[in-house]
Amino acid sequence: MKTSTVGITPKTLFDETSIGSMRLKNRFVRASVEDPTPNGQVTEKLLNRYEALAKGGVGTILTGYTLIDRKEKNKNILAMYDDTFIEGCKRLTDVVHNHDCHILMQLVSLGSAYSSPVASDGEIMGASAVKNLRTGIIPKEMTTMDIGNTVAAFVAAALRAKQAGFDGVEIHACHGFLLHQFATPYYNRRSDNYGGNRENRYRITLEVYEAIRRAVGEDFSVWAKVQSQDNFDQGVTHEDCLYICRELGKRGIDAIEISGNFTDFKMNTAYFKEIADKVATETAVPVIVTGGNRIYEEMEKMINETQIDYVGMARPLIPQPDLINRFAEKYKF
């Protein structure tokens, strides 16, 4: 648990800090947004987009969510499910590193949340055969062998990311994707070791983290993106969020990004500040909060009045990839 430093040493958004072995030039993290790209490959258009972000001053970039499962290849977003993607991703990391910026690959298994109703190489899988509230898809309930294969796919993708020069990976356990579905009582009706109580529902997430950590070693950064709440019946709660963050913290996770359902907070900023502060206070883990961050003064106030360490920004950087440099110029950093 962190000790309070509020009111002792004022923090700025341009402080140099460390997460594990990474030395970060500021507290700004480009949060993940979907990166449409044909066949999951890195294109010149994608390279230019990331170079603009790196040149624009952000300290750390999280890629768009990246597929680990070949069966989900019909979704034209970044992919890392086999070795053919390594060369293109090496070009991407080189471009970003040339501008004193770190980059982590965000890894995801989609499940039934955003997949096409017809999977190209097999059935869409999920925690249980429950109709998805967003897509209407009823997935196949995963066997324990399927779960083991999914864990192995996360590990293989993380190792490829390391080979391609990424500074780390982020496990996407948020926004309705497969790991989040396992955590959600509505979607998880299982009666085995992966369903029922909170510990079982988060078992796969912890197994993914532990397996990746064993494979990549201690010096390669591993983060997790965690759902703060669902705001629907039988959804993830703040207590669930605190549980998984504490458990990840015990196991040595390098950082945790807190996010959630943006649509519940359209008129506010820093949507998930309260729960992110609780996570930061109750663990020794650096915490990033994503969602609604856009006003410099409010973000700087937040990092000084809470234990939150970093701010995630996504949509504001789409029209203005140089926004962080503009902040630096305006506020004389």
C-alpha angles and dihedrals in degrees: 000000000000121000116230119264095169110137094010108082116014112226128212131202088242097056116130108239140165134237108188108308093342119102108206122204094210143358096257118113121187100226120217124276126174112278108205109207131153116263092349093285129139108250133188088256090055092046090052091050093053094043089055090052093048092047089046093071108256111146099215133019126204112201123231111277108290127212120243096178124074090206089069094053093115086080106087099220133109114305138192103174095121141020095263089081096056098082095053092045090051088059088051095052091046091054092050096044090052087071100050093258132130124226132197126189114233110219123206144174107203103202113180096326102092105358125122113258087246116054114208099223105024146324125328107248134210144166090269137356093266125139112256111241092218106037103022090230118145106207130204112263108249120242121221087258090055089051091051091049090051092051089049091050091054090051094048091050091049091052090050089050090053090049090050092057102257116154091227146318135258121216109222107220096155146074098048098302124138101280090046089049090055089052093051118086091210092060098031112068095152124139098200131081091293098056143051114037126045094258092056095044091056095041095099092051091053091045090053091051095045093047093049092048092051090050102045100035133227098293096060112084117242119188133175131214109214133192113242096199142329103216094213133098112284091008132134114289134204088257089057090050093051091048097055092043092052091048093049089048092054089053096052105258109177098220141350125216115205118208138141144157107347094189091071093063108042095138098046139069129227088024098190100035096120098054092038089055090051091051091048092048096047097045137044090231125116108248129210118194117204128189130069097013109142111115114082097210092050093049093050091047089051096054090050098046096043139037091251111127107191141025123223118212126182119149096038088060095054096076093026112036088166093055093116092055088050090053090050092052094045096047095039102246 
